Amino acid sequence: MVLFSPVSLGDLHLPNRVVMAPLTRMRSGASGVPGDIVAEHYAQRASVGLIITEGTYPSHESRAYPGQPGIVTEEQVEGWRRVAEAVHAQGGRIVMQLMHSGRVSHPEITGTDRIVAPSAIAIDGEVHTATGKRSYPVPYALTTDELAVVRDEFVAAARNAIAAGLDGVEIHSANGYLLHQFLSPVSNRREDEYGGSAQNRARFVVEVTTAVAEAIGAGRVGIRLSPMHNIQDVVETDVADAQATYGALVDGLAPLGLAYVSILHSEPAGELVQGLRARFGGRLIANSGFGRVTTREEAVALIADANADAVAVGRLVIANPDLVERWQGNHAENTPNAQTFYGSGPEGYTDYPRLSA
């Protein structure tokens, strides 16, 4: 079965095409240092073709939620080194998702005096801080000069990830976070070269990705997109504009020779995703499961029908550390418990049973 056959994504050589999706789990404490429990969690899941870590912040100002890990301080780098060593000891491969929250945060979370975004437009809603719910603040609109600083923070984070022994990085340009905020005309009202036209709105994402690829090698860099996902007030309801924006984006990414593009969309075999895949010209990781569980049958079909090169799976990897073995043998699956997705301890994190148990 093709789902369980090897595939190469740039410099990443996968023994199978089941990918662990990046999953927010909030287990790294106030310091953002992944500890032994995080290493155990990822090592348990090393039999998937590739692990993509939870979103990891590249600067203190970019932290999105309590318990999120970072890749800024020496302690955080050392924490991730222990994670990478644990995964590699089990024969796995792991890349770090680099995630800048942009306006999806609060000063109580970042410990900084501002929250940043492309434009000074707040999210309509509340954010969970360590002391309770707070209204999202009006963000500070980054200047052109400050965008270069943010770009360099992504580069430094990527270098730190490689120094910590991870196999690569994934740039998070999806789900309403900073880079995605640049892509939507609703969250990006800039009047400089980073706003207005579809090409201008895609510019910063291309610049960040280019800089990271130059720093650590394009074959170790992927990017995650979620066109028309409409989350956290990053709204993309105009089909023509979305096609133009993401078309300009993948046209800018295509010459880089990235390891892969990961696209989160409810119809991965549909015209939008497959059109972007063709323009990108490289490997596609498909992910349909943000609003629903990606089943074995869907994953098998996506690969068998050549609509993706690999499939990102979230909730079933949470609940089944040996998911590949279960899927290969068509065995029963553990059921994910959404009540324990977010927390600080082992419950729902490292205590799901294996088949052998």
N, C-alpha and C positions, 0 to 999 in steps of 0.2 A: 504494500500500500504506500502511495507516494508520500503521504503525510509523515510517515516514519522513515523516510529516506534522507540521506545527507543533502545539504545545500550550503553554498558559500555566499555570504553577504560581505562583499569586500574582503577584508582581511580576517573576517570571522567565519570559522568553519564549523557548521552545526551538524551534529549527528542525526538530528530529526528537525522537523519544521514546526514544532510546538514551541511557542515563545511565551514566557511569563510576562504579561503586561505590567507596566509600571503601576503600582498600587499604593495609595496612601495608607499608612498603618500606624503612624504616630507613636513609635516605640523608642525614639532616640532621646527623650528627656529634654530638660531645659537647655542643656548645653549643645544639643544637636550632634552628639557623638554616638554613632551606632555601637552598641555593646555586644556582649556575648550572645544575648538572645536574638539579636538581629543576624549575627553570623550564623547561628543555628538555623534560623528560619530560612535563610537563603540556601544554606548548604543542604537542607532537607530537600530542596527543589532542584538540585543540580542536574537531574536527569532530563530536564527539558532541554531543547536545542539551544536556547539562549535565555538568560535572565536579564530583564531590564529592571533596574532598581526603581524604587519609589522616587518621586521628584525630590531632588537634592539642591539646596540653595547655594548659589555661587557668591553671595554677599549677604551680610546681615540684613541689609535693606530689602533683600529679595525674599526673605522668609515668609511663608504663606500661613503656617499654622503651628500651634504648639506641638512639640514632639517630633517635628520634621528634622531630618538629618541635614547637615551642611557639609561642605567640602572647602572650608575657608581656613580654619585653624589647624595647627599641627596635630592637636588631639583628634580632630575630625578625620584628618588624613590617616592617622594611625588606626582609628576605629575602622575605617573602610579597608585598610590593609588587612586587618584580621578577617573581615568579611570575605575579601577576595581570596585570601589564602584558604579559608574554609571551603569556599565553593570549588576552587581549583583542586583541593585535596579529594573532593568527591567526583572529579572529572568534568566539572561544569565550566561554563563560560558566562561572564557577567559584564554588562555595560551599565554605566551610570547615566540616569536621566538628569540633565541639568535644567533646573526649573526656576525661573524668576517670576515671582508672583505678580509684580506690577501692583495694580490697585486692589488685588484680591488679598488684602491684609489689613493690619492695623498697627499703629505704633506700640501698642501693648505686646504685640507678637514680635515685632522686629527689634524693639528697643532703640529705634532711631526716631528722629524728630519729624519724619515725613514718610509718606507713602507716594510712590512714583507711578507714572503712566505716560502714554503718548500725549494725552490731553487731560485737562482738569475736569473730568467728568466722573462722578462717584457712581458706584453700583447701588442700585435701589435694593436695599436689604440689610441683613445683619450678619456679622462675622462672629465666630466663636473664639473668644480669647480665654486665657487661663483663669480670668476672674468673672467670666460670664459673657453674654451677648452684647455687642456694641454695633451701632450703625457704622456702615462703611464710611470712612472719611473721604472728603474731596481730595483727590490726589494732586500732587505737584506735577506739572507738565515738564518733562525732561527737555533741557535745551539741546541744541545740536551738538555742542561740545560734550555735554554729559552723556550723550548716546555712545560716544567713543569710549567713555569710562565703563559703561555697562558692557559694551562689546569686549573690552579687555578683561572684565571680571569673568565673563564666560570662558575666555581663553585661559586665564589663570586657573579656573576651576577644572577645565579639561586637562590641563597639565598636571594638576594635583591628582585627578582621578587616575591618570596613567602612572604617575609616581607611586600611587597607592597599590598598583598592581592590577587595576581593572583592565578589561580587554578593549574598552572603547567608551564612547559616550553617545547619548541620544539627546538632541536639543529639543526641548519642549516648546513647540509653537502651536499648542492646541488648548482646548478646554477652558478658554477665557483668561489665561495667564498673559504675562507681559507681551511676548512676541505675537501671540494671537490678537492681543488688543490693537497692535499696529495694523493688522490685516483688515479689520472691519471699519467701514465708514461711520458706524455708530459710536465706536469707542475712540476712533482716531479722527480728530477734527483739525489736524495740523495744517498749516498753510506754507510749510517749508518743503524741502525735497523729500520728506518722509510722510507727507500727507497729500490728500486729494486724489490723484489718479490711482488706478489699480497698481501700476508699476511702482509708484512712489510708496504706496502702503506696504508693498512687498519688500522694499529696498532694505530696511533694517534687518529683517530676518535673513536675507541673502548675505548681508555684510557680516553678521554674527557667525553664520554657518561657514562662510568662506574663511574667516579668521581662525575659527576652531580647526577647520580641516587643514589649513596651512600649518597650524601649530603642532598637531599630533598625527597628521596623516589622514586623508579623506577616507581611506579604507577602514578606519576605526570610528567613523562618525555616521550616525543616522539622525533622522529628524522625524518628529511626530506632528501630524496635522489632523485637524478635525473640521473640515469645511462644512458650513451650514449646520453646525451642531447646536448653535444658539444657546449658550450657557453662560452664566455669570455676566449677563448683559452684553456679551459680545455677540451681536445679532448680525446674521448674514442670511437674509430672507430673499434677496434679489438674486435669482439664479444667474442672470447674465453677469452681474457684478462679481459674484462668487467665482464663476468660470474664468472671468478676466483676471481677477486677483490671484487665484491659485494657479492659473496658467502662467502668469508673469512670474510667480514664485518658483514653480518647478522649472521654468525656462532658465531662471537664474541659477538654480541648483544643479541642473543637468550637467554642465561642463565640469563640475567639481569631482565627479566620480565617487560619490558617497557610497557607504556600505548599503544603505537602504533608505527608503521612505516608509514610515508607518502611518497609515491613514485610518482614522476612526470615523466610521460612517455606517449608517444603518443598512446601506445597500452596497457592499463592497464589490459586487459583480456588476453594478450599474454604470451608466454612461459617465457620470462625473468622475468616479474613482478610477475607472479603467482609462478614461481619457487622460487624466493626470499621470497615471502610470506610464502610458505610452510616451508622453512628453518628457517625463523624467528619464526614461530609458534604462532604469536600473531595477534593483530588486524591490518588491513590495511586500511589506508585512501588513496583512489585513486585520482589522479589528472591528467587529460589528457589535460588541457586547457591552457598551456603556450602559444602555438601558435594559439589556436583557442578557441572559447567560448564553455564551457561545457553546453550543453542544458539539459532541463528537461528530455527529452526522454533518453539521454545517462545516466544521473544520475539514473533514475528509473531502467534502464536495468542493470547497473553495480551492483546495490544492489539486484535486483530480481534474477539475474543469479548467485548470490553468488560470484562475482568476487571482491568484496570489502565489508568492514564493514561500511564505510562512504565515502562520496565523497566531495573533496575540490572544491569549486567554487569561482572564482575570479571576473571577470568583471560583471557578472549578480548580484552579491552581492553588488558591488559598486553602480550599478544603481538602485537596488531594495532593500531598507532597509527591506522590508517585503517580501522577496523572498519566504520564506517557505509558507506563506499564499497564495501568488500568485500561486505557484506550486501546492499546495494542491487543490485549486479551479480551476486550469487550466485557470487562468486569464491572461490578456495581461501583457507584461513586458515593463518597461522603457528600452530605448536603451542607452547603455553606451556611453559617450562622451570621447573619448581618448584624446582630446585636454585639458581636465581638470583633467586628472589622477594625474599629478604632478603640484604642485603649493603651495601657502601659505594661501589661503583663503577658504571660504565656497563653492564657485562655484564648482560643480561637486564632492562635498565632503559631505556636509550635506543638500543639497537643492533638492535632488531627491524626487519626490512626492510619498506618499503612496497611496494605493488603496482608502483609506478613503477620500483622498483629491479629 
